[in-house]
Amino acid sequence: MHQPIKEGLEEYLRGAGKGTNPREFDAHLAACQSCAQELRLLEAQALWLRSLQDSPADSAEPRPGF
């Protein structure tokens, strides 16, 4: 059961579900710490990437004299 869950985690995060019942995901994630940890890591990564997207473009440039 782990492989289908792990393969569908990104879709699960987006709410798409890849044809899998979201209740199955919820039940598996409640019982499986490995898959739940992977989901938390994906959520953190998505948050980090969104924060980069929301940053002003000029904030990526180093200050003069760096």
Stockholm file with secondary structure:
# STOCKHOLM 1.0

chainA/1-66         MHQPIKEGLEEYLRGAGKGTNPREFDAHLAACQSCAQELRLLEAQALWLRSLQDSPADSAEPRPGF
#=GR chainA/1-66 SS CHHHHHHTHHHHHHTCGGGSCHHHHHHHHHHCHHHHHHHHHHHHHHHHHHHHHHSCGGGGSCCTTC
#=GC SS_cons        CHHHHHHTHHHHHHTCGGGSCHHHHHHHHHHCHHHHHHHHHHHHHHHHHHHHHHSCGGGGSCCTTC
//
